[in-house]
Every structure is written in structure tokens, then in C-alpha cells.
């Protein structure tokens, strides 16, 4: 039975999209890191903030800070 159907992406296309997404996060992270340094943060502070920036991009809010109303 063939794996490819009109509604499914090929594995190659999925890998290309993943690589593009990772590249975009990497570029945004570098810009963020440099901007934090330019704002006066130490390299250690910029590194920690960039880690948080990357985690937020990957995981999103993940339920933190949500309150039940």
C-alpha cells in the first residue's frame, strides 16, 4: 500500500519545513540575544533570556499563569 496520498505531505517536505522552522527560530534568537546585549544586559543575562525566548517559541505558554474564572 503506497504511503503517499494527496492529503499527506511527503517525509521530505516535512523535513524541509522542520529545518526551515528551526532556522527561523535560530535567526530570531540571535537577533533577540544581540538586542538584549545592546540593551545593557550581561552576556550571562542575555543567554538566560534567550533560553527562555527559545523555550517560549517551542513550548508556548503551556498552561503557566492561567487562572480559572
URSULZI-V306485 format. One record per helix or strand. SS is the DSSP state (a for helix, b for strand). FROM is the first residue (numbers start at 1). LEN is the number of residues. If there is no record, write none. Layout:
((SS	FROM	LEN) (SS	FROM	LEN))
//
This chain:
((a	11	28) (a	43	17))
//
